[in-house]
Amino acid sequence: MLHYPPITKITKSSEYINLMLNYPVEKVVYGHIHSDSKEFCVNGLYKGIEFICVSSDIINFNPLRIL
C-alpha cells in the first residue's frame, strides 16, 4: 500500500516499478488522487502488477473489497 501512486497515465516511476518487479508484488493499492485528476488514475494491470486506486473521492467514499 502506497500513499502516492507510483504510476499514472502520464508518468511512471521506473525505480518503484523495477523494485516491485524484483519482488513478488502482485497488487499495489494507492491513493492521493483527487477528483480533478481521476483521468490520470491507473486501475488495472501494468507489467503484471495490478494497480488499484482507493482515493475516497475517486471511489465516491464507497469502500472497496480487495482480495
C-alpha positions in Angstrom: 0.0 0.0 0.0 1.3 3.4 -1.0 0.0 6.9 -0.4 1.1 8.4 -3.7 0.8 6.4 -6.9 4.0 5.1 -8.5 2.3 5.2 -11.9 -0.2 7.4 -13.7 -1.3 7.6 -17.3 1.3 10.3 -17.9 4.2 9.3 -15.6 5.8 6.1 -14.4 8.3 5.9 -11.6 10.6 3.3 -13.1 12.5 2.9 -9.8 9.4 1.9 -8.0 8.2 -0.3 -10.8 11.6 -2.1 -11.1 11.7 -2.6 -7.3 8.2 -4.2 -7.4 9.2 -6.4 -10.4 12.2 -7.6 -8.4 9.9 -8.9 -5.6 6.7 -10.9 -5.9 4.4 -7.8 -5.9 1.1 -8.7 -7.4 -1.1 -5.8 -6.2 -0.5 -2.1 -5.4 -3.2 -0.2 -3.5 -2.7 3.6 -3.6 -4.5 6.9 -3.0 -3.7 10.6 -3.2 -5.6 11.1 -6.5 -8.3 13.7 -6.2 -11.4 14.1 -8.4 -9.8 16.7 -10.6 -7.0 14.2 -11.5 -9.0 11.0 -11.8 -8.4 10.7 -15.6 -4.7 10.1 -14.8 -5.5 7.3 -12.3 -4.3 3.8 -13.3 -6.6 0.9 -12.3 -5.6 -2.5 -13.7 -2.5 -4.4 -14.8 0.8 -2.8 -15.7 3.7 -5.2 -16.3 1.8 -7.9 -14.5 1.1 -5.8 -11.4 -2.4 -4.9 -10.5 -2.8 -1.2 -9.5 -5.9 -0.1 -7.5 -6.7 3.5 -6.7 -8.7 3.8 -3.4 -8.8 7.6 -3.0 -12.1 8.3 -1.3 -13.3 11.0 -3.7 -12.4 8.7 -6.7 -14.4 5.8 -5.3 -17.2 8.0 -4.1 -16.4 7.2 -0.5 -17.6 3.6 -1.0 -15.2 1.0 0.5 -13.7 -1.4 -1.9 -13.2 -5.1 -1.1 -9.7 -6.0 -2.1 -8.7 -9.7 -2.1 
